[in-house]
Amino acid sequence: MKNLMHTKIKYISIIIGLLGIIPFGLPLIEKYGLINFFEIKPINFTIWYGITILSFLSGVYWGVSINALNKNNSNLSYLLPALSIIPFSFAIVTVIVSSYLNIIFLVIGFLLCQILDENLFSHKFYFNWYIRLRRFLTVVVVTLMIYYYIVFSNV
């Protein structure tokens, strides 16, 4: 029964993760004229969505840190609550900075999250499928955000 629950959680998480890429693709869809009915610019929506995701990742790390404290007493377990603040800090800076420079802070925030994820994976905090999903999502999101920075900062 436990294995069945793990399988269901795995596939639901993968589906939600992949669907979560859609808002990052909205500026591409608008740029190529496929849709043009948004009240706000899709790039602004994407930036705010990225801010929300970085804040969400802080919550994930906070949850991992609480679980880690219960399971073992490694130095990383005690450091994780402090590290969980990093993505949220980049999200706050992204709100404060303007003129598409905020995209750079999102990229740095997502890359720092990936570094933290890789570290957590090496300490056996994550499943194999989860780190593969995170790697894929990070590559797609960071690539899109760098592209948006190049396109929109030169306008």
N, CA, C and O of each residue as an XYZ file, in Angstrom:
620
protein
N       0.822     -1.197      0.000
C       0.000      0.000      0.000
C       0.863      1.257      0.000
O       0.556      2.237     -0.680
N       1.966      1.213      0.787
C       2.853      2.368      0.860
C       3.498      2.643     -0.499
O       3.651      3.801     -0.887
N       3.876      1.586     -1.224
C       4.481      1.738     -2.539
C       3.490      2.341     -3.528
O       3.877      3.155     -4.366
N       2.224      1.956     -3.445
C       1.187      2.502     -4.315
C       0.998      3.992     -4.050
O       0.846      4.770     -4.991
N       1.005      4.399     -2.779
C       0.885      5.822     -2.429
C       2.070      6.603     -2.973
O       1.905      7.700     -3.507
N       3.279      6.032     -2.837
C       4.476      6.706     -3.351
C       4.373      6.877     -4.868
O       4.731      7.930     -5.395
N       3.889      5.859     -5.568
C       3.742      5.929     -7.021
C       2.736      7.005     -7.409
O       2.982      7.777     -8.336
N       1.600      7.065     -6.704
C       0.593      8.083     -6.998
C       1.147      9.484     -6.753
O       0.955     10.381     -7.574
N       1.828      9.672     -5.633
C       2.416     10.974     -5.317
C       3.448     11.351     -6.374
O       3.524     12.507     -6.790
N       4.232     10.385     -6.801
C       5.256     10.617     -7.820
C       4.621     11.142     -9.101
O       5.050     12.174     -9.618
N       3.626     10.468     -9.616
C       3.031     10.856    -10.885
C       2.223     12.146    -10.773
O       2.225     12.955    -11.701
N       1.549     12.344     -9.681
C       0.825     13.607     -9.477
C       1.813     14.767     -9.414
O       1.569     15.825     -9.995
N       2.919     14.573     -8.715
C       3.941     15.617     -8.611
C       4.558     15.934     -9.972
O       4.794     17.099    -10.292
N       4.815     14.917    -10.757
C       5.386     15.134    -12.090
C       4.408     15.902    -12.971
O       4.807     16.831    -13.672
N       3.151     15.530    -12.942
C       2.134     16.216    -13.752
C       2.006     17.677    -13.321
O       1.987     18.572    -14.166
N       1.918     17.922    -12.022
C       1.801     19.296    -11.522
C       3.050     20.093    -11.887
O       2.951     21.252    -12.289
N       4.220     19.480    -11.750
C       5.461     20.164    -12.103
C       5.501     20.551    -13.572
O       5.875     21.675    -13.910
N       5.119     19.632    -14.442
C       5.137     19.923    -15.873
C       4.086     20.969    -16.249
O       4.342     21.834    -17.087
N       2.917     20.892    -15.639
C       1.891     21.913    -15.898
C       2.335     23.284    -15.384
O       1.917     24.320    -15.902
N       3.183     23.273    -14.367
C       3.683     24.525    -13.807
C       4.597     25.293    -14.739
O       4.891     26.463    -14.492
N       5.051     24.655    -15.807
C       5.883     25.347    -16.796
C       5.042     26.261    -17.687
O       5.561     27.236    -18.230
N       3.779     25.965    -17.842
C       2.919     26.698    -18.779
C       2.976     28.208    -18.575
O       3.175     28.934    -19.550
N       2.811     28.720    -17.343
C       2.878     30.183    -17.188
C       4.217     30.792    -17.603
O       4.273     31.963    -17.979
N       5.283     30.018    -17.539
C       6.577     30.535    -17.990
C       6.626     30.641    -19.514
O       7.472     31.360    -20.046
N       5.752     29.952    -20.218
C       5.729     30.000    -21.674
C       4.791     31.041    -22.256
O       4.782     31.239    -23.471
N       3.999     31.716    -21.426
C       3.030     32.690    -21.939
C       3.651     33.819    -22.756
O       3.101     34.175    -23.799
N       4.779     34.398    -22.323
C       5.366     35.448    -23.173
C       5.779     34.942    -24.557
O       5.707     35.692    -25.531
N       6.207     33.693    -24.657
C       6.537     33.115    -25.968
C       5.295     33.033    -26.840
O       5.328     33.371    -28.023
N       4.210     32.582    -26.246
C       2.957     32.431    -26.991
C       2.481     33.783    -27.505
O       2.029     33.895    -28.644
N       2.583     34.813    -26.660
C       2.156     36.142    -27.093
C       3.105     36.717    -28.140
O       2.662     37.328    -29.112
N       4.399     36.524    -27.945
C       5.396     37.081    -28.864
C       5.172     36.594    -30.291
O       5.345     37.351    -31.246
N       4.795     35.356    -30.426
C       4.590     34.807    -31.760
C       3.140     34.905    -32.220
O       2.730     34.208    -33.148
N       2.364     35.770    -31.571
C       1.031     36.118    -32.029
C      -0.028     35.054    -31.860
O      -1.090     35.142    -32.477
N       0.229     34.058    -31.048
C      -0.769     33.006    -30.879
C      -1.926     33.459    -29.993
O      -3.063     33.028    -30.181
N      -1.640     34.310    -29.048
C      -2.705     34.898    -28.230
C      -2.355     36.354    -27.954
O      -1.181     36.726    -27.934
N      -3.361     37.157    -27.744
C      -3.120     38.553    -27.428
C      -4.350     39.122    -26.731
O      -4.897     40.141    -27.154
N      -4.774     38.470    -25.681
C      -5.978     38.929    -25.001
C      -5.781     39.125    -23.506
O      -6.754     39.177    -22.753
N      -4.550     39.232    -23.076
C      -4.280     39.407    -21.652
C      -4.431     40.864    -21.257
O      -4.090     41.761    -22.027
N      -4.939     41.097    -20.060
C      -5.039     42.449    -19.514
C      -3.680     42.969    -19.084
O      -3.406     44.165    -19.190
N      -2.819     42.068    -18.595
C      -1.468     42.470    -18.225
C      -0.497     41.833    -19.218
O      -0.828     40.864    -19.901
N       0.691     42.393    -19.280
C       1.697     41.808    -20.163
C       2.059     40.417    -19.645
O       2.301     40.248    -18.450
N       2.098     39.432    -20.522
C       2.475     38.084    -20.079
C       3.846     38.025    -19.402
O       4.051     37.206    -18.507
N       4.788     38.879    -19.812
C       6.098     38.852    -19.171
C       5.980     39.270    -17.708
O       6.662     38.711    -16.849
N       5.129     40.239    -17.416
C       4.934     40.651    -16.019
C       4.259     39.543    -15.215
O       4.612     39.302    -14.061
N       3.293     38.876    -15.828
C       2.640     37.748    -15.167
C       3.660     36.646    -14.881
O       3.661     36.055    -13.802
N       4.526     36.377    -15.859
C       5.542     35.331    -15.706
C       6.519     35.679    -14.598
O       6.914     34.808    -13.823
N       6.913     36.943    -14.515
C       7.818     37.371    -13.434
C       7.150     37.166    -12.081
O       7.777     36.647    -11.157
N       5.907     37.558    -11.950
C       5.198     37.377    -10.671
C       4.983     35.899    -10.364
O       5.036     35.492     -9.203
N       4.747     35.114    -11.372
C       4.620     33.669    -11.173
C       5.950     33.087    -10.695
O       5.968     32.247     -9.796
N       7.059     33.525    -11.288
C       8.381     33.086    -10.853
C       8.659     33.453     -9.403
O       9.251     32.671     -8.659
N       8.231     34.641     -9.009
C       8.363     35.081     -7.611
C       7.590     34.141     -6.698
O       8.074     33.753     -5.635
N       6.400     33.783     -7.116
C       5.565     32.869     -6.329
C       6.226     31.499     -6.212
O       6.225     30.901     -5.136
N       6.783     31.007     -7.299
C       7.434     29.689     -7.278
C       8.662     29.710     -6.381
O       8.886     28.758     -5.633
N       9.469     30.774     -6.435
C      10.626     30.864     -5.537
C      10.181     30.857     -4.080
O      10.805     30.208     -3.240
N       9.113     31.571     -3.783
C       8.588     31.570     -2.411
C       8.102     30.179     -2.021
O       8.308     29.736     -0.891
N       7.463     29.498     -2.955
C       7.000     28.135     -2.719
C       8.184     27.211     -2.418
O       8.106     26.373     -1.519
N       9.275     27.366     -3.168
C      10.458     26.536     -2.933
C      11.038     26.778     -1.540
O      11.567     25.854     -0.922
N      10.946     27.998     -1.045
C      11.371     28.246      0.342
C      10.567     27.392      1.303
O      11.107     26.835      2.259
N       9.273     27.296      1.041
C       8.420     26.456      1.881
C       8.779     24.983      1.787
O       8.739     24.261      2.783
N       9.129     24.543      0.588
C       9.547     23.150      0.409
C      10.794     22.880      1.237
O      10.870     21.871      1.938
N      11.772     23.779      1.160
C      13.016     23.583      1.914
C      12.768     23.636      3.418
O      13.400     22.908      4.184
N      11.856     24.489      3.831
C      11.495     24.560      5.259
C      10.912     23.219      5.698
O      11.260     22.707      6.762
N      10.022     22.650      4.879
C       9.437     21.350      5.204
C      10.471     20.245      5.235
O      10.432     19.379      6.110
N      11.400     20.267      4.283
C      12.475     19.272      4.275
C      13.320     19.420      5.533
O      13.736     18.424      6.124
N      13.576     20.655      5.943
C      14.411     20.875      7.134
C      13.735     20.341      8.392
O      14.404     19.772      9.255
N      12.440     20.512      8.506
C      11.729     19.988      9.678
C      11.775     18.464      9.675
O      12.002     17.845     10.715
N      11.562     17.865      8.518
C      11.623     16.408      8.402
C      13.038     15.903      8.677
O      13.215     14.859      9.306
N      14.039     16.638      8.210
C      15.432     16.226      8.406
C      15.806     16.265      9.880
O      16.541     15.397     10.352
N      15.319     17.245     10.603
C      15.628     17.340     12.032
C      15.062     16.146     12.790
O      15.640     15.705     13.784
N      13.945     15.631     12.327
C      13.348     14.472     12.974
C      14.108     13.185     12.685
O      14.128     12.276     13.515
N      14.743     13.100     11.498
C      15.356     11.841     11.072
C      16.831     11.718     11.427
O      17.302     10.630     11.758
N      17.559     12.819     11.360
C      18.991     12.734     11.660
C      19.484     14.053     12.240
O      18.761     15.049     12.237
N      20.660     14.054     12.716
C      21.221     15.249     13.331
C      22.441     15.756     12.569
O      23.391     16.234     13.189
N      22.436     15.665     11.245
C      23.576     16.143     10.467
C      23.631     17.665     10.502
O      22.642     18.333     10.802
N      24.787     18.187     10.194
C      24.957     19.640     10.159
C      24.020     20.288      9.152
O      23.529     21.393      9.380
N      23.768     19.599      8.031
C      22.864     20.123      7.023
C      21.458     20.302      7.591
O      20.767     21.252      7.222
N      21.027     19.425      8.466
C      19.701     19.524      9.067
C      19.539     20.831      9.837
O      18.462     21.427      9.844
N      20.600     21.263     10.476
C      20.529     22.501     11.244
C      20.702     23.735     10.368
O      20.267     24.827     10.732
N      21.329     23.562      9.231
C      21.570     24.666      8.313
C      20.374     24.909      7.386
O      20.183     26.024      6.902
N      19.576     23.876      7.139
C      18.460     23.981      6.192
C      17.449     25.077      6.521
O      17.024     25.770      5.596
N      17.034     25.282      7.767
C      16.080     26.374      8.006
C      16.623     27.734      7.567
O      15.875     28.563      7.049
N      17.906     27.962      7.771
C      18.503     29.224      7.323
C      18.582     29.274      5.802
O      18.314     30.314      5.201
N      18.948     28.154      5.173
C      19.042     28.114      3.716
C      17.675     28.273      3.053
O      17.587     28.740      1.917
N      16.619     27.891      3.751
C      15.282     27.989      3.168
C      14.849     29.433      2.947
O      13.882     29.690      2.231
N      15.551     30.363      3.552
C      15.228     31.789      3.402
C      15.785     32.342      2.086
O      15.283     33.347      1.583
N      16.803     31.706      1.528
C      17.481     32.226      0.334
C      16.525     32.413     -0.850
O      16.507     33.503     -1.422
N      15.726     31.406     -1.251
C      14.829     31.634     -2.397
C      13.834     32.767     -2.145
O      13.544     33.557     -3.043
N      13.317     32.842     -0.928
C      12.374     33.917     -0.610
C      13.061     35.279     -0.689
O      12.459     36.254     -1.139
N      14.317     35.349     -0.252
C      15.067     36.610     -0.329
C      15.225     37.063     -1.777
O      15.070     38.246     -2.083
N      15.530     36.130     -2.657
C      15.638     36.485     -4.078
C      14.274     36.887     -4.641
O      14.194     37.754     -5.511
N      13.215     36.269     -4.156
C      11.870     36.661     -4.590
C      11.566     38.100     -4.168
O      11.003     38.866     -4.949
N      11.933     38.472     -2.944
C      11.701     39.838     -2.466
C      12.508     40.839     -3.283
O      11.989     41.885     -3.672
N      13.778     40.524     -3.545
C      14.611     41.422     -4.350
C      14.020     41.565     -5.749
O      14.065     42.646     -6.336
N      13.472     40.489     -6.280
C      12.847     40.538     -7.600
C      11.671     41.501     -7.618
O      11.433     42.166     -8.626
N      10.943     41.584     -6.532
C       9.822     42.527     -6.438
C      10.333     43.957     -6.420
O       9.729     44.841     -7.028
N      11.431     44.190     -5.734
C      11.962     45.544     -5.541
C      12.639     46.078     -6.802
O      12.475     47.249     -7.145
N      13.394     45.231     -7.490
C      14.153     45.653     -8.671
C      13.208     45.728     -9.868
O      12.256     44.954     -9.970
N      13.483     46.663    -10.764
C      12.587     46.806    -11.916
C      13.365     46.776    -13.227
O      14.544     46.422    -13.261
N      12.692     47.149    -14.283
C      13.203     47.236    -15.653
C      13.875     45.947    -16.118
O      14.976     45.966    -16.669
N      13.205     44.853    -15.891
C      13.599     43.527    -16.348
C      14.905     43.018    -15.751
O      15.329     41.904    -16.056
N      15.549     43.817    -14.905
C      16.692     43.312    -14.150
C      16.209     42.265    -13.149
O      16.973     41.402    -12.715
N      14.924     42.355    -12.790
C      14.355     41.383    -11.862
C      14.403     39.959    -12.428
O      14.420     38.993    -11.666
N      14.424     39.827    -13.738
C      14.529     38.506    -14.357
C      15.853     37.853    -13.971
O      15.909     36.645    -13.743
N      16.913     38.647    -13.899
C      18.231     38.118    -13.520
C      18.181     37.566    -12.094
O      18.765     36.520    -11.811
N      17.483     38.270    -11.199
C      17.373     37.781     -9.824
C      16.566     36.491     -9.755
O      16.848     35.624     -8.928
N      15.567     36.361    -10.616
C      14.829     35.095    -10.684
C      15.740     33.962    -11.149
O      15.722     32.869    -10.584
N      16.519     34.226    -12.163
C      17.437     33.201    -12.688
C      18.418     32.777    -11.604
O      18.629     31.584    -11.388
N      19.018     33.748    -10.922
C      19.965     33.420     -9.851
C      19.269     32.635     -8.749
O      19.824     31.666     -8.231
N      18.063     33.044     -8.388
C      17.307     32.341     -7.353
C      17.022     30.899     -7.727
O      17.182     30.002     -6.899
N      16.599     30.663     -8.977
C      16.321     29.299     -9.421
C      17.593     28.458     -9.492
O      17.573     27.271     -9.167
N      18.689     29.066     -9.913
C      19.956     28.326     -9.966
C      20.454     27.982     -8.565
O      20.970     26.886     -8.346
N      20.307     28.902     -7.616
C      20.689     28.602     -6.233
C      19.823     27.481     -5.654
O      20.309     26.634     -4.905
N      18.545     27.485     -6.005
C      17.656     26.406     -5.562
C      18.122     25.072     -6.128
O      18.067     24.049     -5.446
N      18.580     25.085     -7.375
C      19.048     23.835     -7.975
C      20.303     23.335     -7.280
O      20.464     22.134     -7.064
N      21.191     24.258     -6.930
C      22.404     23.873     -6.189
C      22.020     23.255     -4.847
O      22.583     22.237     -4.443
N      21.069     23.866     -4.166
C      20.598     23.329     -2.890
C      19.935     21.964     -3.095
O      20.137     21.048     -2.298
N      19.146     21.831     -4.163
C      18.510     20.548     -4.465
C      19.548     19.456     -4.710
O      19.403     18.335     -4.223
N      20.581     19.783     -5.456
C      21.628     18.793     -5.733
C      22.323     18.375     -4.436
O      22.645     17.202     -4.246
N      22.549     19.337     -3.554
C      23.164     19.034     -2.266
C      22.247     18.136     -1.433
O      22.708     17.169     -0.827
N      20.963     18.451     -1.404
C      20.010     17.637     -0.658
C      19.911     16.231     -1.247
O      19.777     15.254     -0.510
N      19.976     16.131     -2.568
C      19.940     14.818     -3.212
C      21.172     14.001     -2.836
O      21.076     12.801     -2.579
N      22.317     14.652     -2.807
C      23.551     13.919     -2.460
C      23.530     13.426     -1.017
O      24.223     12.467     -0.676
N      22.738     14.079     -0.170
C      22.589     13.649      1.228
C      21.359     12.758      1.421
O      20.933     12.507      2.548
N      20.797     12.284      0.305
C      19.678     11.328      0.318
C      18.378     11.892      0.900
O      17.599     11.162      1.511
N      18.151     13.200      0.705
C      16.893     13.796      1.146
C      15.806     13.685      0.078
O      14.620     13.782      0.393
N      16.199     13.483     -1.185
C      15.266     13.449     -2.304
C      15.306     12.103     -3.012
O      16.311     11.393     -2.982
N      14.185     11.769     -3.652
C      14.105     10.597     -4.517
C      14.757     10.912     -5.863
O      14.886     12.077     -6.237
N      15.164      9.874     -6.583
C      15.764     10.045     -7.914
C      14.817     10.756     -8.874
O      15.235     11.657     -9.601
N      13.547     10.360     -8.883
C      12.603     10.957     -9.809
C      12.408     12.440     -9.513
O      12.197     13.231    -10.432
N      12.477     12.822     -8.249
C      12.256     14.217     -7.889
C      13.406     15.103     -8.378
O      13.167     16.187     -8.909
N      14.635     14.653     -8.205
C      15.767     15.471     -8.642
C      15.798     15.573    -10.167
O      16.177     16.612    -10.708
N      15.406     14.507    -10.863
C      15.336     14.584    -12.332
C      14.266     15.587    -12.767
O      14.473     16.355    -13.706
N      13.137     15.574    -12.089
C      12.079     16.541    -12.388
C      12.568     17.959    -12.127
O      12.374     18.843    -12.961
N      13.197     18.186    -10.983
C      13.700     19.521    -10.644
C      14.747     19.988    -11.643
O      14.753     21.157    -12.029
N      15.624     19.100    -12.064
C      16.636     19.474    -13.062
C      15.978     19.914    -14.357
O      16.338     20.946    -14.923
N      15.018     19.136    -14.825
C      14.329     19.470    -16.064
C      13.612     20.813    -15.943
O      13.750     21.676    -16.809
N      12.851     20.983    -14.873
C      12.109     22.227    -14.680
C      13.044     23.424    -14.594
O      12.756     24.477    -15.162
N      14.156     23.273    -13.892
C      15.098     24.381    -13.748
C      15.717     24.751    -15.092
O      15.835     25.934    -15.413
N      16.109     23.762    -15.872
C      16.704     24.049    -17.191
C      15.708     24.804    -18.066
O      16.067     25.797    -18.698
N      14.469     24.342    -18.106
C      13.455     24.986    -18.944
C      13.193     26.415    -18.461
O      13.198     27.351    -19.260
N      12.967     26.581    -17.171
C      12.625     27.899    -16.629
C      13.785     28.881    -16.782
O      13.580     30.013    -17.220
N      14.985     28.467    -16.432
C      16.140     29.369    -16.529
C      16.404     29.739    -17.986
O      16.706     30.894    -18.284
N      16.294     28.785    -18.883
C      16.497     29.074    -20.308
C      15.475     30.091    -20.806
O      15.831     31.055    -21.484
N      14.211     29.876    -20.471
C      13.170     30.825    -20.885
C      13.404     32.209    -20.283
O      13.257     33.222    -20.968
N      13.764     32.248    -19.014
C      13.949     33.545    -18.357
C      15.147     34.295    -18.941
O      15.086     35.516    -19.080
N      16.213     33.614    -19.281
C      17.361     34.277    -19.924
C      16.947     34.799    -21.302
O      17.313     35.911    -21.683
N      16.195     34.007    -22.036
C      15.688     34.448    -23.340
C      14.818     35.701    -23.173
O      14.965     36.659    -23.932
N      13.920     35.698    -22.191
C      13.058     36.856    -21.958
C      13.873     38.084    -21.584
O      13.552     39.197    -22.002
N      14.914     37.890    -20.807
C      15.746     39.029    -20.437
C      16.396     39.635    -21.679
O      16.417     40.855    -21.843
N      16.921     38.783    -22.544
C      17.555     39.275    -23.770
C      16.545     40.007    -24.652
O      16.836     41.082    -25.177
N      15.365     39.425    -24.812
C      14.351     40.012    -25.696
C      13.753     41.292    -25.106
O      13.658     42.301    -25.805
N      13.349     41.268    -23.836
C      12.604     42.381    -23.278
C      13.487     43.505    -22.745
O      13.026     44.643    -22.659
N      14.724     43.230    -22.387
C      15.574     44.306    -21.878
C      16.112     45.173    -23.009
O      16.591     46.279    -22.763
N      16.041     44.692    -24.230
C      16.517     45.454    -25.393
C      15.408     46.204    -26.101
O      15.624     46.774    -27.170
N      14.224     46.209    -25.514
C      13.079     46.877    -26.151
C      13.080     48.341    -25.797
O      12.199     49.082    -26.232
